[in-house]
Amino acid sequence: MHYSHTVQQALGFLLGLTDADAAVRIRERIALPSPEPDGPEAVQRRLNRVWSWQKVPSSVVLWILEQDDPELNAVVWRHLATDAGLRRAIARGVPFGPDRTRPVRVHRVPGEEPEVPESYVRHGLVGALRGAATMSAARAAASMVLSRDDWRTVTEADAERALPGYARWALSVRPDCPPALRAQFGSHPKFTHRVRTAGVLDGPAGYATTHGPAVGVLDVLAMGHLMFPARIGAAEDALRPLVREHLGDREEAWAVLAQLVGTFHGTVPELVATAGAIA
């Protein structure tokens, strides 16, 4: 049976959540090729595939940026086409990793820093945010929030006197917006919906269990140990019990999964449960 590379990645990730000996046997049963050996060329091929990812939530890109790796920053640059703030931060070498303060080397970024908005030049950060009377003006002002100090300044300014609605919206949909500040902005259902629609996630476990289609999510997670190693464990922990419960070491269940995964439109838990039930 011929599998696309995406399906191979998806199946390989799920097999990695089960017993190693069983995984070898199941690979043979479903005729899944062996994992690609590690090495510089293999790693580069995997990085090249990131360019084909579709509709990746902005939080996933942030988890990658937290590695503060110039190579990874260059790879995910295209997934930030509508986020001028994160693009500006990459172009300036702003670190995203916890407790990191040293600038990140900027290497092979395929583009330039977005233009600095005139409102920021004339009125400064808080002044530009307070003066944002349209969504586009708010997005432009929010794109100048780069460092932890900037976020602290915004938090204090909003606590002193609430920022305008457009500014709050533009800041809240940034995946790097501190959770405490987002909570400070409020919890109205419309506000929560905007944040969720922008691809802001609570964490990898939520991405692994609530997003779809399953094959796309698994394709991204299969790159987790390379792209966001500090985060991938949470996704694995969320899915491992489901894989063991519904699939285990049952070869027939895995054979059904292999047939379904490429065209299944639901989430990963739904895919795993469906394959187990059919088998």
C-alpha positions in Angstrom: 0.0 0.0 0.0 1.3 3.4 -0.9 1.1 6.2 1.7 1.6 9.9 1.1 4.4 11.4 3.2 1.8 13.2 5.3 0.0 9.9 6.1 3.4 8.3 6.9 4.1 11.1 9.3 0.7 10.8 11.0 0.9 7.0 11.4 4.5 7.1 12.6 3.6 9.7 15.3 0.7 7.6 16.6 2.8 4.4 16.5 5.4 6.2 18.6 2.8 6.4 21.4 2.5 2.6 21.7 4.8 -0.3 22.7 8.0 -0.3 20.6 7.8 -4.0 19.8 4.2 -3.8 18.8 5.0 -0.8 16.6 7.5 -2.8 14.6 5.0 -5.6 14.1 2.2 -3.2 13.2 4.4 -1.4 10.6 5.0 -4.7 8.9 1.2 -5.5 9.0 0.2 -2.2 7.4 3.3 -2.0 5.1 4.4 1.3 6.5 8.0 2.2 5.6 10.5 2.4 8.4 11.2 5.9 9.9 13.7 8.0 8.0 17.2 7.8 9.7 18.3 10.9 11.5 21.0 13.1 9.9 21.5 16.6 8.5 20.0 15.7 5.1 16.9 14.1 6.7 16.5 17.1 9.0 16.6 19.5 6.1 14.0 17.5 4.2 11.7 17.7 7.3 12.2 21.4 7.5 11.4 21.9 3.9 8.1 20.2 4.5 7.1 22.8 7.0 6.5 25.1 4.0 3.6 22.9 3.0 1.8 23.0 6.4 -1.8 24.3 6.0 -3.7 26.5 8.5 -1.3 26.1 11.4 -2.6 27.9 14.5 -0.5 30.9 15.5 0.3 29.4 18.9 2.0 26.5 17.1 4.3 29.0 15.4 4.9 30.7 18.7 6.0 27.3 20.2 8.6 27.1 17.4 9.8 30.6 18.0 10.4 29.8 21.6 13.3 27.6 20.5 15.1 30.9 19.5 16.7 29.0 16.6 17.5 31.2 13.6 17.0 28.3 11.2 13.5 27.5 12.5 12.6 31.2 12.6 13.4 31.4 8.9 11.3 28.3 8.1 8.1 29.5 9.9 8.4 33.1 8.5 5.9 32.4 5.8 3.3 31.3 8.4 3.4 34.8 9.8 2.2 36.7 6.8 -0.6 38.4 8.7 1.3 38.9 12.0 3.5 41.9 11.6 4.4 41.9 15.3 6.0 38.4 15.2 7.7 39.1 11.9 9.1 42.4 13.3 10.3 40.5 16.4 12.1 37.8 14.3 13.7 40.5 12.1 15.0 42.2 15.2 16.2 39.1 16.9 13.8 39.3 19.8 14.0 36.1 22.0 10.8 34.2 22.8 12.2 31.4 25.0 11.4 31.6 28.7 14.1 33.5 30.7 16.1 34.2 27.5 17.3 37.8 27.1 20.1 37.6 24.6 19.2 38.6 21.0 18.7 35.8 18.5 20.9 35.8 15.5 18.8 36.7 12.4 19.7 34.3 9.6 18.2 33.9 6.1 14.8 35.5 6.9 13.1 35.7 3.5 11.8 39.3 3.9 12.2 42.5 5.7 10.7 44.0 8.9 7.3 45.5 8.4 7.2 49.3 8.2 7.1 51.1 11.5 3.7 52.8 11.8 3.7 56.6 11.8 1.5 56.6 14.9 4.2 54.9 16.9 6.8 57.4 15.7 4.7 60.3 16.7 3.0 59.1 19.9 5.0 56.2 21.2 3.6 52.7 22.0 0.9 53.5 24.5 -0.1 56.6 22.6 -0.4 54.7 19.3 -2.6 52.0 21.0 -4.8 54.6 22.7 -5.2 56.5 19.4 -6.2 53.5 17.3 -9.7 54.2 16.0 -9.7 51.4 13.4 -8.7 47.8 13.4 -5.9 48.4 10.9 -4.5 51.2 13.1 -4.7 48.9 16.1 -2.9 46.1 14.4 -0.2 48.4 13.3 0.3 49.8 16.8 0.1 46.3 18.3 2.9 45.2 16.0 5.3 47.4 18.0 4.8 45.3 21.2 7.9 43.1 21.0 9.7 42.6 24.3 8.6 41.5 27.7 9.1 45.1 28.8 6.7 46.2 26.1 4.0 43.7 27.3 4.5 44.9 30.8 4.1 48.5 29.7 0.8 47.7 27.9 -0.5 45.7 30.9 0.2 48.7 33.2 -1.4 51.1 30.8 -4.5 49.1 30.4 -4.8 48.6 34.2 -4.5 52.4 34.7 -7.1 53.2 32.0 -8.6 50.6 29.7 -7.2 50.6 26.2 -9.7 51.1 23.3 -11.6 48.0 22.1 -9.7 47.8 18.8 -6.3 47.9 20.6 -7.4 45.2 23.0 -8.6 43.0 20.2 -5.4 43.4 18.2 -3.2 42.6 21.2 -5.3 39.7 22.4 -5.1 37.8 19.1 -1.3 37.9 19.3 -0.2 34.4 20.4 2.5 35.9 22.5 0.1 38.0 24.5 0.6 37.1 28.2 -2.4 35.1 29.4 -2.8 37.4 32.4 -3.2 40.4 30.1 -5.7 38.6 27.9 -7.7 37.8 31.0 -7.5 41.4 32.1 -9.1 42.4 28.8 -12.2 40.3 29.6 -14.0 37.1 28.8 -16.9 38.1 26.7 -18.0 35.2 24.4 -17.3 37.3 21.3 -13.9 38.2 22.6 -13.1 34.5 23.3 -14.3 33.5 19.9 -12.0 36.0 18.2 -9.0 34.7 20.1 -9.9 31.1 19.2 -10.4 32.0 15.6 -7.0 33.6 15.5 -5.4 30.3 16.4 -4.5 31.1 20.0 -4.4 27.9 22.0 -4.2 27.0 25.7 -1.4 24.5 24.9 -0.3 21.5 22.9 -2.8 19.1 24.5 -5.7 21.2 23.3 -4.2 21.3 19.8 -3.8 17.5 19.7 -7.3 16.7 20.9 -9.6 19.4 19.5 -8.2 20.5 16.1 -8.7 18.8 12.7 -8.4 17.4 10.3 -6.5 14.7 12.2 -3.9 14.0 9.5 -2.8 17.7 9.4 -2.6 17.9 13.2 -0.6 14.7 13.3 1.7 15.8 10.5 2.6 18.9 12.6 3.0 16.9 15.8 5.3 14.4 14.1 7.7 17.4 13.7 7.4 18.3 17.3 10.6 16.9 18.6 12.4 18.9 16.0 10.3 22.1 15.9 9.0 22.5 19.5 10.7 19.8 21.7 9.8 21.6 24.9 6.1 21.5 24.1 5.5 18.1 22.3 5.4 16.0 25.5 2.1 17.6 26.5 0.5 16.6 23.2 1.9 13.0 23.5 0.6 12.7 27.0 -2.9 13.7 25.9 -3.1 11.2 23.1 -1.2 8.2 24.5 -4.1 6.9 26.7 -6.5 7.2 23.7 -4.2 5.3 21.4 -3.6 2.5 23.9 -7.4 2.3 24.8 -8.8 2.2 21.2 -5.9 0.7 19.2 -3.4 -0.9 21.5 -1.5 -3.6 19.8 -4.4 -4.8 17.6 -3.1 -5.0 14.1 -6.6 -4.8 12.5 -7.4 -1.6 14.3 -4.2 0.0 13.0 -5.0 -1.3 9.5 -8.4 0.5 9.7 -6.7 3.6 11.0 -4.3 3.5 8.0 -7.2 3.5 5.6 -9.1 6.3 7.4 -6.4 8.8 8.4 -5.8 10.4 5.0 -9.4 11.5 4.4 -10.8 11.7 8.0 -12.2 15.2 8.7 -12.5 15.0 12.5 -10.1 15.3 15.4 -7.4 12.8 16.3 -9.4 11.4 19.3 -12.4 10.9 16.9 -10.1 9.2 14.3 -8.6 6.8 16.9 -12.0 5.9 18.5 -13.6 5.4 15.0 -10.8 3.1 13.9 -11.0 1.1 17.1 -14.8 0.8 16.9 -14.8 -0.4 13.2 -12.1 -3.0 13.9 
